[in-house]
């Protein structure tokens, strides 16, 4: 090894090598001991900065070990008798060179890392985010509307010449390349945007978490160590990470709004039937819709303008809004507080002054109705294939489909009657108003959250998101709220075929809450 600095303070290099050994062995106890305790310890990488020993420890538990590497050089600069900077040049097993910079502090007679920054060679393609990419994969038309914009296409849409995988390797292995491009993709191409690639999704899009046991969990571009949200996880992460400007996805039970909320993006679920679902691998056709993710409101408006039939579009009634206390109660205390504060600020500014609190009925009953119809349709769509391919799905989604297989025809029929009645009642109560609610029940959960906690979060979030699904209304997640530094979406649920107006309304609310 070249560059080894033997003039380091006593005991420092021994502690450094203990750290390196523990890192390669994923010895979490030793790593915790070698990082300084307290709330001021820092660790940063390309994904963001973790603050506090506990946050760093939780991140390590969730990642499943660090990438294997060798140390090429170690340089030490003493800053004070009890502090020194250590810079290590690393050689990852996958190739290239990386760098690790650490501030070590002598605490109670032992050296510990107080601040660390890790740099790794950037992969050409992150396989947790992308299935396949090109430069571009498909070029758009030479027209100005969306020129220079790039698209991450969820792995549910047909792209001519490429198979659709639905997030399931065994399904992809049997799929033939598409002969036509789905209209939702074609509309963006015709407006000048290029397809960068096909991005990951949760298995058959039957999740809002963003975890895929076959391909891994895409990074959350806003909250390091948190799940990205799904099932439009790949497009959302691609947009949040700056690897694409438009995420083309789907939303059945929240699959655009939830990742948008978790990663601080604009995410629009369009009116049911407003955008063609031809060439789309379905989950539950009664609820499946197409939509988009962007980092800016103007781009969301441009995408909606080029992709929607403007002759169908209606404007929402000016300044007529509704909230539902029963819905807001599904959210965590932090999210409720942020939402209530936002509504109060909008009221004080006169942006939202005609506001009523509406009773949408039994929220649990609405969720069960939605869940039953969705499950019955999901099994009708994929059940035969799943039965022929035991073991093809991860445990969580397999269990969800197993439950869906038990829904009787009688139970489905009752749920469909209840669904029709609920749709009429919600529309009667809203009376054309735009509904405001949190986009998700919490900030993005940690990748280390246990299964029971995740299920509680999922159920609470679906109780919020199912209203748009039941009514077929458009719903826009606006990146306007934060809880402890993490993003949460403000959801704007407009009238049917009021998609473009909902984007305009969302931009107005965002301007009052964020841009001022």
Residue pairs with C-beta under 8 A, 6 or more apart in sequence:
1 71
1 72
1 73
1 74
2 72
2 73
3 72
3 73
3 74
3 75
3 89
4 73
4 74
5 13
5 74
5 75
5 76
6 13
7 76
7 78
8 76
8 78
8 84
8 86
9 76
9 78
9 81
9 84
9 106
11 110
11 111
12 76
12 84
12 86
12 104
12 111
13 74
13 76
15 34
15 104
15 110
15 111
15 112
16 74
16 86
16 88
16 102
16 104
16 111
18 30
18 34
19 30
19 31
19 34
19 113
20 71
20 88
21 27
21 30
22 30
22 31
22 34
23 31
23 66
24 66
24 68
24 69
26 60
26 64
26 65
26 66
28 57
28 60
28 61
31 57
31 60
32 53
32 57
32 60
33 112
34 111
34 112
34 113
35 41
35 43
35 53
35 56
35 57
35 112
35 113
35 116
36 53
36 105
36 107
36 112
36 113
36 114
37 53
37 107
37 112
38 52
38 53
39 51
39 52
39 53
40 51
40 52
40 114
41 51
41 52
41 53
41 56
41 113
41 114
41 115
42 49
42 50
42 51
42 114
42 115
42 116
43 49
43 50
43 56
43 59
43 115
43 116
43 117
43 118
44 50
44 116
44 117
44 118
45 117
45 118
45 119
45 120
45 224
46 119
46 120
46 122
47 219
47 220
47 221
47 224
47 225
48 222
48 223
48 224
49 224
50 56
50 59
50 224
50 225
55 225
58 225
58 446
58 448
59 224
59 225
61 448
62 225
62 446
62 447
62 448
63 225
63 447
67 92
67 93
67 94
67 120
68 92
68 93
69 90
69 91
69 92
69 93
69 98
70 90
70 91
70 93
71 88
71 89
71 90
71 91
72 88
72 89
72 90
72 91
72 97
73 88
73 89
74 86
74 87
74 88
74 89
75 86
75 87
75 88
76 84
76 85
76 86
76 87
77 84
77 85
77 87
78 84
79 85
79 103
81 106
82 105
82 106
83 103
83 104
83 105
83 106
83 114
84 103
84 104
85 101
85 102
85 103
85 104
86 101
86 102
86 104
87 99
87 100
87 101
87 102
88 99
88 100
88 101
88 102
89 97
89 98
89 99
90 97
90 98
90 99
90 100
90 120
91 97
91 98
92 98
92 120
92 121
94 121
94 123
95 121
96 120
96 121
97 121
98 118
98 119
98 120
98 121
99 118
99 119
100 116
100 117
100 118
100 119
101 116
101 117
101 119
102 113
102 115
102 116
102 117
103 113
103 114
103 115
103 116
104 111
104 112
104 113
104 114
105 111
105 112
105 113
105 114
125 133
125 197
126 218
126 219
126 243
127 215
127 216
128 200
128 212
128 215
128 216
128 217
128 218
128 219
128 234
128 237
129 152
129 199
129 200
129 218
129 219
129 234
129 237
129 238
129 241
129 243
130 152
130 197
130 198
130 199
130 200
130 234
130 238
130 243
131 155
131 165
131 197
131 198
131 199
131 200
131 215
131 234
132 162
132 197
132 198
133 196
133 197
133 198
134 195
134 196
134 197
136 150
136 194
136 195
136 196
136 197
137 159
137 162
137 194
137 195
137 196
137 197
137 198
138 159
138 160
138 181
138 185
138 189
138 194
138 195
139 189
139 194
140 146
140 147
140 188
140 189
140 190
140 191
140 192
140 193
140 194
140 195
141 189
141 190
141 191
141 192
142 192
143 190
143 191
143 192
144 192
145 191
145 192
145 302
145 306
146 188
146 191
146 192
146 193
146 246
146 302
146 303
146 306
147 192
147 193
148 192
149 188
149 192
149 193
149 194
149 245
149 246
149 299
150 193
150 194
150 195
150 196
150 244
150 245
150 246
151 185
151 188
151 193
151 194
151 195
151 196
151 244
151 245
151 246
151 247
151 248
152 196
152 197
152 198
152 199
152 234
152 235
152 238
152 239
152 243
152 244
152 246
152 247
152 248
153 159
153 185
153 195
153 197
153 198
153 199
153 235
153 248
154 198
154 199
154 201
154 205
154 231
154 232
154 234
154 235
154 247
154 248
154 249
154 250
155 164
155 165
155 166
155 167
155 198
155 199
155 200
155 201
155 234
156 164
156 166
156 201
156 205
156 250
156 280
156 281
157 164
157 182
157 184
157 185
157 248
157 279
157 280
157 281
158 164
158 178
158 180
158 181
158 182
158 185
158 279
158 280
159 178
159 181
159 182
159 185
159 195
159 198
160 177
160 178
160 179
160 180
160 181
161 177
161 178
162 177
162 178
162 198
163 172
163 175
163 176
163 177
163 178
164 172
164 175
164 178
164 281
165 171
165 172
165 175
165 198
166 172
166 201
166 203
166 204
166 205
166 281
167 200
167 201
167 202
167 203
167 204
167 205
167 212
167 214
167 215
167 231
168 203
168 204
168 214
168 392
168 393
169 214
169 392
170 389
170 392
171 204
171 385
171 389
171 392
178 279
180 279
181 189
181 279
182 276
182 278
182 279
182 280
183 275
183 276
183 278
183 279
184 248
184 275
184 276
184 277
184 279
184 280
184 290
184 307
185 195
185 248
185 279
187 275
187 306
187 307
188 195
188 246
188 248
188 303
188 306
188 307
189 195
190 306
191 306
191 307
193 246
196 238
196 243
196 244
197 238
197 244
199 234
199 235
199 237
199 238
199 244
199 247
200 212
200 215
200 218
200 233
200 234
201 212
201 230
201 231
201 232
201 233
201 234
201 249
202 208
202 209
202 210
202 211
202 212
202 230
202 231
202 233
202 255
202 397
203 212
203 213
203 214
203 393
203 394
203 397
204 281
204 283
204 378
204 382
204 393
204 397
204 401
205 230
205 231
205 232
205 250
205 252
205 255
205 281
205 283
206 231
206 283
206 378
206 397
206 400
206 401
207 230
207 231
207 396
207 397
207 400
208 229
208 230
208 231
208 253
208 254
208 255
208 258
208 458
208 461
208 462
208 465
209 227
209 229
209 230
209 233
209 396
209 454
209 458
210 217
210 218
210 227
210 228
210 229
210 230
210 231
210 233
210 236
210 237
210 259
210 262
211 217
211 227
211 230
211 233
211 396
211 447
212 233
212 394
213 394
213 395
213 396
214 394
217 227
217 228
217 233
217 447
218 228
218 233
218 234
218 236
218 237
219 228
219 237
219 241
220 226
220 227
220 228
220 229
220 237
220 240
220 262
220 263
220 444
221 228
221 236
221 237
221 239
221 240
221 241
221 242
221 263
221 264
222 240
222 262
222 263
222 264
222 444
222 486
222 487
223 262
223 263
223 443
223 444
223 486
223 487
225 446
225 447
225 448
226 262
226 443
226 444
226 445
226 446
226 447
226 486
227 262
227 444
227 445
227 446
227 447
228 236
228 237
228 240
228 259
228 262
228 263
228 444
229 236
229 258
229 259
229 260
229 261
229 262
229 263
229 440
229 444
230 255
230 258
230 259
231 249
231 250
231 252
231 255
232 247
232 249
232 250
232 251
232 255
232 256
232 259
232 267
232 293
233 259
235 244
235 247
235 248
235 249
235 259
235 293
236 247
236 249
236 256
236 259
236 260
236 262
236 263
236 265
236 267
236 293
237 259
237 263
238 244
238 247
239 245
239 246
239 247
239 263
239 265
239 293
239 294
239 295
240 263
240 264
240 265
240 295
242 295
245 294
245 295
245 299
246 292
246 293
246 294
246 299
246 303
247 265
247 292
247 293
247 294
248 290
248 292
249 255
249 256
249 259
249 290
249 291
249 292
249 293
250 256
250 280
250 283
250 288
250 289
250 290
250 291
251 257
251 267
251 269
251 288
251 289
251 290
251 291
251 475
252 283
252 284
252 287
252 288
252 289
252 374
252 469
253 287
253 370
253 374
253 462
253 465
253 466
253 469
254 440
254 461
254 462
254 464
254 465
254 466
254 469
256 267
256 268
256 269
256 291
256 292
256 293
256 477
257 267
257 269
257 439
257 440
257 465
257 468
257 475
257 476
257 477
257 489
257 491
258 439
258 440
258 461
258 465
258 477
259 265
259 267
259 293
260 266
260 267
260 293
260 439
260 477
260 479
260 489
261 267
261 438
261 439
261 440
261 444
261 477
261 479
261 487
261 488
261 489
261 491
262 440
262 443
262 444
262 487
263 444
263 487
264 479
264 487
265 293
265 294
265 295
265 477
265 479
266 293
266 294
266 295
266 296
266 297
266 299
266 300
266 476
266 477
266 478
266 479
266 506
267 291
267 292
267 293
267 439
267 476
267 477
267 489
268 291
268 292
268 300
268 304
268 474
268 475
268 476
268 477
268 499
268 502
268 503
269 289
269 291
269 468
269 474
269 475
269 476
270 289
270 290
270 291
270 304
270 308
270 474
270 499
271 289
271 472
271 473
271 474
271 496
271 497
271 498
271 499
272 287
272 289
272 472
272 496
273 472
274 289
274 308
274 309
274 312
274 474
274 497
274 499
275 289
275 290
275 291
275 307
275 308
276 290
277 285
277 288
277 289
277 290
280 288
280 290
282 288
282 381
283 374
283 377
283 378
283 381
283 382
284 373
284 374
284 375
284 377
284 378
284 381
285 377
285 381
286 373
286 374
286 377
286 419
287 370
287 373
287 374
287 377
287 469
292 300
292 303
292 304
292 307
294 300
294 303
297 503
297 506
297 507
297 510
298 507
300 476
300 503
301 500
301 503
301 504
301 507
304 499
304 500
304 503
305 500
308 499
308 500
310 500
312 497
313 497
313 498
313 499
313 500
313 501
314 495
314 496
314 497
314 498
314 501
315 498
315 501
316 432
316 434
316 494
316 495
316 498
316 501
316 502
316 505
317 432
317 433
317 434
317 495
319 351
319 352
319 353
319 354
320 354
320 432
320 433
320 434
321 352
321 354
321 355
321 356
321 433
321 434
321 435
321 436
322 355
322 356
322 357
322 358
322 429
322 430
322 433
322 434
322 435
322 436
323 343
323 355
323 356
323 357
323 358
323 435
323 436
323 437
324 357
324 358
324 359
324 360
324 435
324 437
325 357
326 359
326 360
326 363
327 360
327 363
327 437
327 463
327 464
327 467
328 336
328 339
328 340
328 437
328 438
329 336
330 363
330 441
330 460
330 461
330 463
330 464
331 339
331 438
331 440
331 441
331 442
331 460
331 464
332 441
332 442
332 443
332 460
332 483
334 442
334 443
334 483
334 484
335 438
335 440
335 441
335 442
335 443
335 481
335 483
335 488
336 438
337 483
338 438
338 481
338 482
338 483
338 488
339 437
339 438
339 481
339 488
339 490
342 480
342 481
342 490
342 513
343 352
343 355
343 436
345 512
345 513
346 352
346 509
346 512
346 513
347 353
347 355
349 512
351 508
351 509
351 512
352 436
352 509
356 433
358 429
358 430
358 433
358 435
359 429
360 366
360 425
360 426
360 429
360 467
361 422
361 425
361 426
363 463
364 463
365 418
366 422
366 463
366 466
366 467
366 470
367 459
367 462
367 463
367 466
368 415
369 415
369 418
369 419
369 422
369 470
370 419
370 462
370 466
370 469
370 470
371 462
371 466
372 407
372 411
372 412
372 415
373 412
373 415
373 416
373 419
374 469
375 400
375 403
375 404
375 407
376 404
376 407
376 411
376 412
376 415
378 400
378 401
378 404
379 401
379 404
379 405
379 407
382 401
383 401
383 404
383 405
386 392
386 393
386 398
386 401
393 401
396 451
419 470
422 470
423 470
423 471
423 472
426 467
426 470
426 471
427 471
432 495
434 492
434 493
434 494
434 495
434 502
434 505
435 467
435 473
435 491
435 492
435 493
436 490
436 491
436 492
436 493
437 464
437 467
437 491
437 493
438 464
438 481
438 488
438 489
438 490
438 491
439 464
439 465
439 477
439 478
439 488
439 489
439 490
439 491
440 461
440 464
440 465
440 488
440 489
441 457
441 460
441 461
441 463
441 464
442 457
442 460
442 461
442 488
443 483
443 484
443 486
443 487
443 488
444 486
445 453
445 454
445 457
449 457
464 491
465 475
465 491
467 473
467 493
468 474
468 475
468 491
468 493
471 493
471 496
472 496
473 493
473 494
473 495
473 496
473 498
474 493
474 494
474 496
474 497
474 498
474 499
474 502
475 491
475 492
475 493
475 494
475 502
476 491
476 492
476 493
476 494
476 502
476 503
476 505
476 506
477 489
477 490
477 491
478 489
478 490
478 491
478 492
478 506
478 507
478 509
478 510
479 487
479 489
479 510
479 514
480 489
480 490
480 509
480 510
480 513
480 514
481 487
481 488
481 489
481 490
481 513
482 488
490 506
490 509
490 510
490 513
492 502
492 505
492 506
492 509
493 502
494 501
494 502
494 505
495 501
